[in-house]
Amino acid sequence: MTTTQDLARRIRLQCLRMCHQKRASHLGGAFSVADALAVLYGGVLAKNPAAPNDPQRDRLFYSKGHACTALYAALGEAGYYPLSALDSFTDNGSVFTSHVNHKVPGVELSTGSLGHALPVAAGVALAGKRKGAAWHTYAIVSDGELDEGSNWEAILFAPHHKLDNLTLVVDYNKIQSFGTTAEVLNLDPLPAKFEAFGWETLEIDGHDHAALAAALDKGGRSGRPRVVIAHTIKGKGVSFMENQLAWHYKSPDAAQYEAARAELEGHAA
């Protein structure tokens, strides 16, 4: 039986392969969010890969559009399309573009312009609430993306409308494009900010699958939207990438690819 931990490992391996083969970037951020995606697609989400637009599906809005490889890999592993389709990543005319593309089966919204997906998710959750729909809305944002004011408008909006059918995951790896979040625009105290805005606020280890599954569960809601502040490690899973700003953009060369693959497959020298 496949575990969500094994699914996360496979997601990371697919990300590594795509970024190496196509000289693409944003591998560090893809690795930090892989565990959350594995838990979501490995069991939490109500989904139908054979009918991606099933009206009863849960909606996932993935705002980390630059870390597209993680979502593409998760959808492929979940059966939305053959994994071989990822071989066309970034090719001219491919739907698997270098930022998330809504033409990919299972993708709700094209993202990459940061600060857009949470406002859309809040609107969708409000529509679901008014319809009495059973499905749930999830959004995943990067921590650096919380520099965007549009997110804070949505963070104010969601509790006002009692959107307890909305769950936000913050991939809090604490490194953004040009430095740490503390250096660029300090977010702390982040949990207190969400609490002040009226959110049910959970802080967890974003690589602990049991903690993720419990936090992302749809039951026992309090009449408030829930934020899961997932403390993660940029480049998680590969020792020489972890907590390294360079891997926000770097593409692994042949030697780095083999070393990283060996670590992820569990047989590093």
Backbone bond lengths (Angstrom), bond angles and torsions (degrees), N, CA, C in turn:
res aa  C-N    CA-C-N  psi(-1)  N-CA   C-N-CA  omega(-1)  CA-C   N-CA-C  phi
1 M - - - 1.477 - - 1.530 109.25 -
2 T 1.322 115.88 130.73 1.456 121.03 -180.00 1.521 110.36 -74.74
3 T 1.322 116.45 131.72 1.457 121.35 176.39 1.520 110.06 -96.24
4 T 1.325 116.00 163.77 1.461 118.56 176.65 1.531 110.61 -67.70
5 Q 1.342 116.86 -27.88 1.468 119.08 175.90 1.526 110.82 -64.84
6 D 1.331 116.09 -40.40 1.463 119.41 177.67 1.528 110.24 -68.07
7 L 1.324 116.39 -37.64 1.458 119.97 177.57 1.530 110.22 -62.25
8 A 1.326 117.97 -42.53 1.463 121.21 178.18 1.522 111.05 -61.26
9 R 1.327 116.48 -40.33 1.469 120.34 178.07 1.528 110.40 -62.86
10 R 1.320 117.03 -42.80 1.465 120.31 179.88 1.535 111.09 -66.89
11 I 1.335 116.70 -37.56 1.464 120.03 176.40 1.526 109.62 -60.27
12 R 1.314 116.89 -46.53 1.471 120.22 179.89 1.526 111.52 -62.41
13 L 1.313 117.10 -40.20 1.466 119.68 178.81 1.529 111.35 -63.94
14 Q 1.326 116.81 -39.73 1.464 119.79 177.72 1.532 110.74 -65.74
15 C 1.331 116.72 -41.45 1.473 120.60 177.45 1.524 110.51 -60.46
16 L 1.315 115.68 -45.98 1.464 121.04 -180.00 1.523 110.51 -59.24
17 R 1.330 116.78 -45.96 1.461 121.25 -178.93 1.522 111.23 -62.37
18 M 1.348 116.72 -46.62 1.462 119.60 -178.82 1.530 111.65 -63.50
19 C 1.323 116.26 -44.86 1.466 119.09 -177.74 1.521 111.92 -67.31
20 H 1.327 116.86 -34.42 1.471 119.59 177.89 1.528 111.09 -72.08
21 Q 1.309 116.87 -49.38 1.460 120.56 -175.41 1.518 112.36 -64.77
22 K 1.323 117.51 -36.22 1.469 120.95 -174.84 1.527 112.67 -106.90
23 R 1.340 116.09 10.85 1.469 121.46 178.89 1.531 110.66 51.74
24 A 1.318 114.80 44.00 1.457 121.71 -177.49 1.528 110.42 -97.08
25 S 1.317 115.43 172.19 1.467 120.45 -173.61 1.521 111.39 -122.40
26 H 1.328 115.14 -169.32 1.467 125.42 177.63 1.523 112.64 68.74
27 L 1.313 115.80 32.57 1.459 120.68 -179.90 1.528 111.29 -71.83
28 G 1.338 117.42 -38.98 1.461 120.34 -179.06 1.511 112.84 -58.77
29 G 1.332 116.34 -44.18 1.459 120.79 179.13 1.515 113.13 -72.46
30 A 1.325 117.21 -28.94 1.468 120.27 175.27 1.525 110.31 -67.63
31 F 1.334 116.34 -40.43 1.464 120.44 179.82 1.531 111.37 -67.37
32 S 1.339 118.04 -35.88 1.465 119.48 -176.64 1.523 112.20 -69.10
33 V 1.331 117.70 -29.03 1.463 121.41 -176.28 1.526 112.74 -97.80
34 A 1.326 117.80 -3.01 1.471 121.19 -174.33 1.524 112.43 -60.90
35 D 1.318 118.26 -37.18 1.466 119.71 -177.99 1.529 111.46 -67.96
36 A 1.321 117.29 -41.92 1.466 119.75 177.65 1.523 110.64 -61.57
37 L 1.329 117.12 -42.97 1.469 120.13 178.69 1.525 111.24 -65.05
38 A 1.326 117.15 -38.22 1.469 120.40 179.78 1.526 110.91 -63.85
39 V 1.322 117.12 -41.62 1.463 120.40 179.58 1.528 110.30 -68.44
40 L 1.329 116.98 -39.69 1.459 119.60 178.93 1.520 111.48 -65.46
41 Y 1.336 116.90 -53.78 1.463 119.77 -176.15 1.528 112.47 -79.48
42 G 1.328 116.63 -15.13 1.457 119.93 178.57 1.511 114.01 -86.98
43 G 1.335 118.06 -0.71 1.452 117.68 178.63 1.511 116.85 172.42
44 V 1.331 119.04 -32.95 1.464 120.74 -172.99 1.527 112.14 -71.63
45 L 1.321 116.43 -45.83 1.463 120.12 -173.59 1.530 112.74 -71.65
46 A 1.322 116.16 136.35 1.466 120.88 164.54 1.524 105.95 -78.57
47 K 1.323 115.92 117.19 1.464 119.44 -172.67 1.517 109.47 -145.88
48 N 1.332 115.54 163.14 1.453 122.03 178.23 1.524 107.81 -144.83
49 P 1.342 118.06 86.00 1.469 119.87 -176.72 1.529 113.79 -56.22
50 A 1.320 117.25 -28.95 1.467 120.07 179.14 1.521 111.78 -72.94
51 A 1.318 116.65 -21.41 1.470 121.95 178.65 1.522 106.89 -138.77
52 P 1.337 117.60 79.54 1.470 121.24 -172.69 1.520 114.84 -57.08
53 N 1.327 117.42 -25.42 1.465 120.82 -179.44 1.526 113.03 -99.02
54 D 1.319 116.81 20.59 1.453 121.72 176.82 1.532 109.13 -49.89
55 P 1.331 117.60 123.86 1.469 119.03 -176.10 1.526 113.79 -63.00
56 Q 1.328 118.15 -17.88 1.461 120.92 -179.88 1.528 112.82 -90.44
57 R 1.325 117.45 1.38 1.471 120.34 -177.43 1.520 111.45 -68.92
58 D 1.325 116.85 152.80 1.455 120.19 164.31 1.522 108.67 -72.96
59 R 1.315 116.39 148.58 1.470 121.18 -179.87 1.527 109.42 -102.17
60 L 1.330 116.73 129.30 1.459 121.63 175.54 1.527 109.26 -119.25
61 F 1.321 115.93 119.41 1.464 122.09 177.55 1.523 108.07 -106.33
62 Y 1.317 114.12 114.90 1.464 121.70 -172.75 1.516 108.57 -103.63
63 S 1.322 115.36 102.49 1.458 119.53 -172.36 1.520 113.56 -83.16
64 K 1.341 116.58 -17.38 1.466 120.71 178.57 1.526 109.67 -77.79
65 G 1.322 115.69 61.45 1.465 119.70 -172.70 1.505 114.05 -60.82
66 H 1.341 117.14 -27.39 1.469 120.45 178.61 1.524 111.10 -67.31
67 A 1.331 117.73 -30.77 1.474 122.28 178.38 1.523 109.42 -90.61
68 C 1.320 115.01 47.23 1.469 122.38 -173.33 1.522 113.03 -63.46
69 T 1.338 117.06 -31.14 1.468 118.60 -175.04 1.516 111.78 -59.18
70 A 1.336 118.02 -34.62 1.465 120.79 -179.11 1.523 111.06 -65.21
71 L 1.330 116.97 -44.40 1.468 119.62 179.43 1.522 110.52 -68.80
72 Y 1.344 117.92 -43.82 1.460 119.93 178.80 1.532 110.75 -58.84
73 A 1.324 116.06 -42.24 1.459 119.73 -179.72 1.528 111.01 -66.62
74 A 1.338 117.00 -42.31 1.465 120.53 179.99 1.526 110.98 -62.14
75 L 1.321 116.97 -42.72 1.468 120.43 178.94 1.525 111.08 -66.01
76 G 1.327 117.20 -40.85 1.456 120.11 177.46 1.512 111.84 -63.56
77 E 1.326 116.15 -43.93 1.466 119.98 178.78 1.521 111.28 -65.27
78 A 1.335 117.08 -29.12 1.463 121.26 179.95 1.528 112.77 -81.48
79 G 1.336 117.86 -6.29 1.459 120.83 174.62 1.507 115.97 96.79
80 Y 1.324 118.19 14.95 1.463 119.95 178.29 1.531 111.71 -72.06
81 Y 1.327 117.29 -23.83 1.462 123.36 176.51 1.519 107.09 -164.05
82 P 1.336 117.73 161.97 1.460 119.78 178.19 1.523 110.98 -63.66
83 L 1.312 117.02 142.34 1.457 120.61 178.70 1.524 111.65 -59.42
84 S 1.318 116.62 -26.12 1.460 119.90 178.68 1.530 111.89 -63.11
85 A 1.339 117.04 -21.95 1.466 120.01 178.34 1.523 111.11 -62.28
86 L 1.321 117.17 -25.99 1.465 120.89 -178.80 1.521 112.50 -69.99
87 D 1.332 116.58 -12.04 1.468 119.68 176.51 1.523 111.69 -62.63
88 S 1.335 117.00 -20.74 1.472 120.29 -179.02 1.530 112.11 -89.65
89 F 1.310 118.32 5.47 1.465 122.13 -178.36 1.529 111.23 -48.30
90 T 1.295 115.87 125.26 1.479 127.50 179.59 1.533 114.30 67.21
91 D 1.337 119.28 3.31 1.468 119.89 176.71 1.530 109.76 -67.17
92 N 1.301 116.76 151.63 1.457 121.66 177.71 1.527 109.82 -58.22
93 G 1.322 116.66 123.10 1.459 122.24 179.21 1.516 114.53 89.09
94 S 1.321 118.84 -7.15 1.456 121.38 -179.77 1.521 110.50 -74.39
95 V 1.351 116.17 146.08 1.459 119.66 174.07 1.527 110.96 -74.65
96 F 1.334 116.62 -16.86 1.466 120.62 -179.12 1.528 108.97 -86.28
97 T 1.320 114.23 74.93 1.458 122.02 -176.55 1.530 110.22 -79.88
98 S 1.328 116.14 172.22 1.464 120.69 -173.66 1.528 113.37 -77.99
99 H 1.319 117.27 -5.71 1.453 122.99 165.91 1.533 105.87 -130.89
100 V 1.315 116.41 154.96 1.469 120.90 -169.00 1.525 112.02 -57.37
101 N 1.332 115.12 133.35 1.455 123.36 -173.89 1.530 109.73 -119.04
102 H 1.329 117.24 126.70 1.468 120.30 -177.47 1.524 113.14 -69.68
103 K 1.321 118.35 -8.29 1.463 120.02 176.27 1.529 112.15 -77.40
104 V 1.317 117.26 -10.80 1.462 121.81 175.46 1.524 108.35 -76.51
105 P 1.330 119.47 128.71 1.468 120.71 179.17 1.525 111.86 -54.51
106 G 1.334 115.31 130.62 1.461 120.63 179.61 1.506 114.49 96.10
107 V 1.330 118.24 -11.84 1.469 121.74 179.80 1.527 108.84 -90.91
108 E 1.322 115.79 127.84 1.468 120.78 -177.08 1.520 112.77 -83.66
109 L 1.351 117.51 -31.17 1.464 120.52 -169.59 1.518 109.29 -154.06
110 S 1.320 117.37 134.20 1.466 120.74 171.91 1.526 108.42 -67.64
111 T 1.327 116.12 131.36 1.461 119.90 -177.54 1.519 110.66 -136.28
112 G 1.298 114.98 167.92 1.450 122.34 -175.62 1.515 109.29 146.65
113 S 1.338 115.76 -36.36 1.460 120.30 168.15 1.524 106.05 -78.61
114 L 1.327 116.29 105.32 1.451 120.67 -167.67 1.521 112.39 -68.62
115 G 1.336 114.65 147.28 1.456 121.08 178.01 1.511 114.62 95.15
116 H 1.331 117.93 5.84 1.467 120.62 -175.79 1.529 113.71 -99.05
117 A 1.324 118.00 -35.50 1.465 119.84 -168.27 1.525 112.94 -70.91
118 L 1.331 118.36 -38.83 1.467 118.62 -179.72 1.527 111.57 -63.91
119 P 1.337 120.62 -44.15 1.467 118.56 175.94 1.536 112.93 -58.19
120 V 1.337 117.06 -39.44 1.466 119.49 177.57 1.528 109.85 -66.05
121 A 1.327 116.72 -43.77 1.465 120.75 179.78 1.527 110.86 -59.72
122 A 1.331 116.87 -40.43 1.464 120.02 179.06 1.528 110.92 -63.26
123 G 1.330 116.77 -41.01 1.456 120.04 177.66 1.515 112.33 -65.02
124 V 1.329 116.05 -40.66 1.469 120.48 178.47 1.532 110.05 -65.94
125 A 1.336 116.54 -41.75 1.465 119.57 177.94 1.528 111.16 -62.32
126 L 1.335 116.86 -39.29 1.468 119.85 177.31 1.522 110.66 -62.83
127 A 1.341 116.93 -42.04 1.471 120.19 177.76 1.519 110.24 -61.87
128 G 1.340 116.82 -43.53 1.456 120.02 178.67 1.518 111.90 -62.48
129 K 1.315 116.03 -39.50 1.467 121.06 179.61 1.523 110.08 -62.61
130 R 1.320 116.59 -45.10 1.469 120.20 -177.40 1.531 112.09 -69.37
131 K 1.331 115.94 -27.70 1.468 120.30 177.36 1.524 112.54 -83.02
132 G 1.323 117.18 -11.67 1.463 120.30 -174.22 1.512 111.83 69.62
133 A 1.331 117.31 28.87 1.461 121.92 -176.87 1.527 110.91 -72.02
134 A 1.323 115.75 150.21 1.463 121.12 -179.50 1.521 112.50 -84.04
135 W 1.328 116.69 -20.51 1.459 119.01 -175.77 1.530 111.64 -72.13
136 H 1.339 113.85 158.36 1.464 122.46 -175.27 1.523 109.21 -114.90
137 T 1.304 116.07 151.84 1.467 121.59 178.33 1.522 109.80 -112.64
138 Y 1.326 115.36 130.61 1.465 122.43 176.52 1.524 108.91 -118.96
139 A 1.316 115.85 149.26 1.455 121.48 171.90 1.526 107.90 -136.50
140 I 1.333 115.80 143.10 1.465 121.96 175.76 1.515 107.46 -121.80
141 V 1.334 115.78 125.38 1.456 120.46 177.73 1.525 109.42 -124.38
142 S 1.320 115.56 155.61 1.454 121.21 172.60 1.525 108.63 -83.79
143 D 1.319 116.60 162.07 1.459 118.84 179.87 1.533 111.75 -72.43
144 G 1.333 117.52 -42.78 1.456 119.62 178.21 1.512 112.68 -60.00
145 E 1.315 115.61 -27.37 1.460 121.51 179.20 1.529 112.32 -66.58
146 L 1.324 116.89 -20.31 1.459 119.65 177.93 1.524 112.18 -71.61
147 D 1.329 117.02 -1.32 1.468 120.54 169.35 1.529 110.97 -70.71
148 E 1.325 117.04 -15.85 1.471 121.87 -175.90 1.530 111.11 -83.24
149 G 1.316 116.54 127.44 1.458 120.90 -178.90 1.511 114.17 -63.71
150 S 1.335 117.80 -28.31 1.466 120.01 -179.41 1.525 111.47 -61.51
151 N 1.328 116.91 -31.69 1.466 119.12 176.10 1.518 111.13 -63.67
152 W 1.322 116.78 -41.69 1.461 119.84 -176.11 1.521 111.79 -71.42
153 E 1.308 117.83 -26.51 1.468 119.47 171.07 1.522 110.20 -63.83
154 A 1.336 116.59 -43.62 1.463 120.89 178.71 1.524 111.20 -68.16
155 I 1.337 116.11 -35.76 1.464 120.57 179.04 1.535 110.33 -65.79
156 L 1.308 117.55 -31.00 1.461 122.18 174.08 1.526 111.39 -75.86
157 F 1.324 116.02 -38.69 1.467 123.19 -175.05 1.537 112.43 -66.47
158 A 1.339 116.43 -44.50 1.464 120.95 -170.27 1.534 113.68 -63.01
159 P 1.331 120.14 -46.05 1.468 118.28 177.86 1.532 112.83 -67.66
160 H 1.320 116.70 -33.49 1.466 119.75 178.69 1.522 110.78 -57.33
161 H 1.340 115.83 -37.77 1.466 121.04 -178.76 1.528 112.65 -95.78
162 K 1.336 116.51 10.60 1.472 122.35 174.68 1.530 111.68 53.58
163 L 1.338 115.04 48.83 1.468 120.10 -175.08 1.524 111.16 -83.28
164 D 1.343 114.99 73.23 1.460 119.09 177.65 1.526 112.34 -78.01
165 N 1.334 116.34 4.77 1.468 121.94 171.63 1.527 111.26 -99.22
166 L 1.322 116.11 18.80 1.465 122.14 -179.95 1.527 109.67 -124.84
167 T 1.326 115.80 129.68 1.462 121.90 175.07 1.518 108.62 -125.15
168 L 1.317 115.54 126.84 1.460 122.59 177.10 1.522 109.30 -107.27
169 V 1.329 116.59 132.26 1.460 122.47 173.65 1.526 107.93 -110.73
170 V 1.331 116.37 124.42 1.463 121.57 174.08 1.527 107.56 -101.04
171 D 1.321 116.34 116.57 1.468 121.12 176.08 1.526 106.97 -80.68
172 Y 1.325 115.17 91.45 1.466 121.82 -169.47 1.531 109.98 -93.98
173 N 1.354 114.74 73.21 1.470 118.54 178.88 1.526 112.36 -90.61
174 K 1.328 115.77 -7.16 1.470 123.59 169.48 1.530 114.66 69.65
175 I 1.344 116.57 15.90 1.460 121.20 174.04 1.527 107.92 -131.94
176 Q 1.329 116.88 127.39 1.455 120.99 176.86 1.524 109.58 -119.75
177 S 1.304 117.55 -165.99 1.471 121.06 -167.20 1.522 114.68 -51.03
178 F 1.323 117.68 -46.63 1.455 119.97 -169.24 1.524 114.00 -121.91
179 G 1.309 117.11 17.42 1.453 120.37 178.36 1.512 111.00 161.15
180 T 1.327 116.64 -172.21 1.451 119.85 176.38 1.529 109.72 -75.27
181 T 1.314 115.50 157.92 1.465 118.42 177.73 1.526 110.57 -63.45
182 A 1.330 117.34 -31.17 1.465 120.22 178.25 1.522 111.28 -65.05
183 E 1.335 116.70 -34.78 1.460 120.93 -179.47 1.525 112.56 -79.40
184 V 1.334 116.03 -41.90 1.472 120.00 -172.50 1.524 111.39 -77.05
185 L 1.316 116.68 -52.29 1.471 122.04 176.79 1.525 106.48 -162.50
186 N 1.297 115.68 101.56 1.464 121.11 -170.27 1.529 111.55 -62.66
187 L 1.333 116.23 128.56 1.462 122.22 -179.43 1.522 112.83 -93.29
188 D 1.308 117.10 -19.35 1.466 119.83 -174.72 1.524 111.29 -71.85
189 P 1.347 116.68 146.88 1.465 127.47 -0.51 1.528 111.10 -84.35
190 L 1.332 116.57 105.30 1.461 121.03 -173.46 1.532 113.16 -64.04
191 P 1.332 119.87 -47.17 1.473 118.01 178.90 1.525 112.80 -58.59
192 A 1.325 116.92 -40.87 1.470 119.93 -179.59 1.520 111.56 -63.73
193 K 1.322 116.96 -34.30 1.467 120.27 177.68 1.527 110.71 -63.24
194 F 1.336 116.47 -47.76 1.470 119.18 179.40 1.525 111.21 -64.35
195 E 1.319 117.35 -40.55 1.463 120.37 177.91 1.528 110.10 -60.39
196 A 1.321 116.44 -42.73 1.463 119.97 -179.86 1.520 112.09 -63.68
197 F 1.331 116.53 -29.40 1.470 120.80 178.59 1.526 111.85 -83.23
198 G 1.332 117.95 -7.29 1.458 120.91 174.32 1.515 116.15 102.32
199 W 1.326 117.55 15.57 1.460 121.38 -179.82 1.529 111.86 -89.54
200 E 1.332 115.77 145.80 1.461 120.33 164.62 1.531 106.10 -71.75
201 T 1.295 117.30 120.98 1.461 121.38 -167.77 1.522 111.27 -118.17
202 L 1.333 115.74 122.44 1.459 121.90 177.60 1.524 108.50 -118.64
203 E 1.326 116.58 138.64 1.459 122.46 172.69 1.513 108.39 -115.87
204 I 1.341 116.19 128.12 1.458 119.56 -177.88 1.524 110.35 -141.32
205 D 1.322 115.16 167.80 1.457 122.65 167.02 1.527 106.49 -75.85
206 G 1.310 117.23 113.45 1.459 121.23 -175.72 1.505 115.14 -72.61
207 H 1.341 117.57 2.69 1.458 121.50 174.57 1.530 111.80 -112.12
208 D 1.323 117.13 2.12 1.466 123.50 178.32 1.526 107.96 -92.35
209 H 1.325 116.59 108.60 1.465 120.13 -172.46 1.523 112.82 -67.99
210 A 1.323 117.37 -34.95 1.468 119.26 177.62 1.525 110.16 -66.04
211 A 1.327 116.93 -41.58 1.468 120.53 178.62 1.523 110.82 -65.87
212 L 1.329 116.75 -40.17 1.463 120.30 177.37 1.522 111.19 -62.76
213 A 1.319 117.37 -46.36 1.466 120.69 -178.47 1.526 111.25 -60.95
214 A 1.331 116.66 -41.20 1.462 119.82 179.57 1.525 111.16 -67.75
215 A 1.325 117.04 -41.53 1.460 121.04 -177.75 1.519 112.36 -69.55
216 L 1.339 116.71 -32.41 1.456 121.21 -176.16 1.524 112.97 -89.69
217 D 1.298 117.31 -3.59 1.462 121.53 179.23 1.526 110.19 -62.06
218 K 1.324 115.81 145.65 1.469 120.08 -174.86 1.522 112.93 -88.70
219 G 1.325 118.01 -9.58 1.462 120.70 -175.23 1.519 113.11 -81.62
220 G 1.329 115.25 166.43 1.456 121.78 173.23 1.511 114.85 62.40
221 R 1.296 117.87 34.03 1.464 120.59 -177.82 1.527 111.13 -75.33
222 S 1.323 114.63 151.56 1.458 121.16 -169.06 1.523 114.31 -103.29
223 G 1.341 118.19 9.11 1.457 120.10 -173.59 1.512 112.74 86.58
224 R 1.343 116.50 5.30 1.462 121.67 178.70 1.520 109.33 -124.83
225 P 1.328 117.75 152.96 1.471 119.03 170.31 1.525 108.34 -65.54
226 R 1.315 115.34 154.38 1.462 120.72 -178.44 1.515 110.08 -114.35
227 V 1.328 116.33 134.36 1.456 121.25 171.25 1.518 108.40 -112.67
228 V 1.314 115.20 133.21 1.463 122.64 176.11 1.523 106.78 -108.94
229 I 1.310 116.51 104.83 1.462 120.90 177.69 1.526 106.34 -85.72
230 A 1.326 115.00 102.64 1.465 122.04 -173.25 1.525 108.97 -97.02
231 H 1.310 115.82 105.85 1.462 120.52 178.32 1.529 108.34 -73.28
232 T 1.316 116.04 116.81 1.460 121.26 -174.45 1.525 110.79 -128.44
233 I 1.317 114.43 175.15 1.463 122.44 179.59 1.517 108.36 -119.45
234 K 1.308 116.12 122.31 1.469 120.06 175.65 1.530 108.35 -60.05
235 G 1.319 117.59 131.58 1.461 121.02 -179.88 1.516 114.06 77.10
236 K 1.331 118.01 17.91 1.462 122.41 -175.34 1.528 112.21 -51.35
237 G 1.328 115.12 130.28 1.456 121.06 175.11 1.505 114.72 109.69
238 V 1.329 116.33 -18.18 1.475 121.10 179.26 1.519 107.21 -127.07
239 S 1.324 116.61 115.67 1.460 121.33 -168.63 1.519 113.44 -56.76
240 F 1.337 118.02 -40.94 1.459 118.86 -175.38 1.539 112.93 -81.90
241 M 1.325 116.48 -4.31 1.465 120.14 175.49 1.522 112.81 -100.93
242 E 1.316 117.71 -20.36 1.459 121.01 -171.48 1.527 111.65 -65.45
243 N 1.343 113.98 131.00 1.474 122.85 177.82 1.526 113.26 59.15
244 Q 1.321 116.89 28.83 1.459 121.38 -179.55 1.526 109.85 -111.67
245 L 1.326 115.74 116.71 1.461 120.98 -179.30 1.525 112.33 -56.14
246 A 1.325 117.52 -35.27 1.471 121.10 -176.56 1.524 112.06 -55.98
247 W 1.345 117.09 -30.14 1.464 119.38 -176.17 1.519 112.83 -82.78
248 H 1.333 116.84 7.76 1.462 117.87 166.27 1.530 108.67 -67.28
249 Y 1.331 116.04 -34.53 1.465 120.68 -174.60 1.534 114.77 -118.41
250 K 1.312 119.09 -27.49 1.460 120.97 -170.81 1.524 113.02 -63.58
251 S 1.319 114.46 148.90 1.460 121.58 171.23 1.523 107.78 -109.36
252 P 1.328 119.03 134.68 1.467 120.28 -176.97 1.526 112.19 -71.22
253 D 1.341 115.65 133.87 1.466 119.66 173.28 1.525 108.80 -79.03
254 A 1.313 117.49 -176.38 1.461 120.87 -173.59 1.524 112.04 -60.62
255 A 1.331 117.15 -44.84 1.457 120.34 -178.67 1.532 110.90 -67.43
256 Q 1.336 117.04 -41.36 1.467 120.44 178.87 1.529 110.64 -66.82
257 Y 1.313 115.95 -37.07 1.463 119.87 177.55 1.524 111.04 -60.61
258 E 1.317 116.99 -48.35 1.465 120.56 -178.32 1.523 111.22 -65.57
259 A 1.328 116.92 -39.64 1.468 120.15 179.16 1.528 110.72 -65.91
260 A 1.325 116.43 -42.89 1.461 120.08 179.41 1.527 111.04 -67.11
261 R 1.308 116.55 -42.60 1.475 119.80 179.36 1.521 110.88 -60.81
262 A 1.322 116.07 -40.35 1.462 119.84 179.86 1.528 110.80 -63.45
263 E 1.330 116.59 -41.19 1.463 119.05 178.80 1.537 110.99 -65.12
264 L 1.318 115.97 -45.30 1.462 119.03 -178.32 1.519 112.33 -66.50
265 E 1.315 116.56 -33.06 1.458 120.00 179.27 1.519 111.72 -83.14
266 G 1.339 116.45 -4.94 1.461 119.42 172.61 1.507 115.67 85.10
267 H 1.338 117.03 18.94 1.470 117.44 178.23 1.513 109.80 -134.00
268 A 1.347 115.68 46.24 1.461 119.44 175.65 1.519 109.98 -64.01
269 A 1.314 116.55 146.46 1.474 120.72 -178.40 1.526 109.40 -67.87
